[in-house]
């Protein structure tokens, strides 16, 4: 079943502020887990996408903060 939610999430992430992106990632994880618990296996993909989103954002934030602190010395 195709729900076309990918385009909606992509558009939301495009216009979201950084703190809103973290909320979207957490909602994706929680929603995916809930879907898996009620029997929708595709919810696992949603949860994995949320984890991937948060991981990439955290990695970029750490990379950015280390490059900023490295230039100050």
C-alpha positions as CSV (number, residue, x, y, z in Angstrom):
1,X,0.0,0.0,0.0
2,X,1.3,3.4,-1.0
3,X,0.4,6.2,1.4
4,X,2.5,9.0,-0.3
5,X,3.7,10.1,3.1
6,X,7.3,10.3,1.9
7,X,6.7,13.5,-0.1
8,X,4.8,15.0,2.9
9,X,7.7,14.3,5.3
10,X,10.3,15.6,2.8
11,X,8.4,18.8,2.4
12,X,8.0,19.2,6.1
13,X,11.7,18.7,6.7
14,X,12.5,21.2,4.0
15,X,10.7,24.0,5.7
16,X,11.2,23.0,9.4
17,X,13.4,24.7,11.8
18,X,16.2,22.5,13.4
19,X,14.3,21.8,16.6
20,X,11.2,20.9,14.6
21,X,13.3,18.4,12.6
22,X,14.2,16.6,15.9
23,X,10.5,16.5,16.8
24,X,9.7,15.0,13.4
25,X,12.4,12.4,13.8
26,X,11.1,11.4,17.3
27,X,7.5,11.2,16.0
28,X,8.7,9.0,13.1
29,X,10.3,6.6,15.6
30,X,7.4,6.5,18.0
31,X,4.9,6.2,15.1
32,X,6.9,3.4,13.5
33,X,7.1,1.5,16.8
34,X,3.3,1.9,17.3
35,X,2.6,0.7,13.8
36,X,4.8,-2.4,14.3
37,X,3.1,-3.2,17.6
38,X,-0.3,-3.2,15.9
39,X,0.9,-5.4,13.1
40,X,2.1,-3.1,10.2
41,X,5.6,-4.3,9.3
42,X,6.2,-1.2,7.2
43,X,6.2,0.8,10.4
44,X,9.7,-0.6,11.0
45,X,10.9,1.4,8.0
46,X,9.4,4.5,9.4
47,X,11.2,4.0,12.7
48,X,14.5,3.3,10.9
49,X,14.1,6.4,8.8
50,X,13.5,8.4,12.0
51,X,16.6,7.0,13.6
52,X,18.6,7.7,10.4
53,X,17.3,11.3,10.4
54,X,18.3,11.9,14.0
55,X,21.7,10.2,13.5
56,X,22.6,12.3,10.5
57,X,21.5,15.5,12.2
58,X,23.5,14.7,15.3
59,X,26.6,13.8,13.2
60,X,26.4,17.0,11.2
61,X,25.9,19.1,14.4
62,X,29.0,17.5,16.0
63,X,31.0,18.0,12.8
64,X,30.0,21.6,12.6
65,X,30.8,22.3,16.3
66,X,34.2,20.7,16.1
67,X,35.1,22.7,13.0
68,X,34.0,25.9,14.7
69,X,36.0,25.2,17.8
70,X,39.0,24.2,15.8
71,X,39.2,27.5,14.0
72,X,39.0,29.5,17.3
73,X,42.4,28.2,18.6
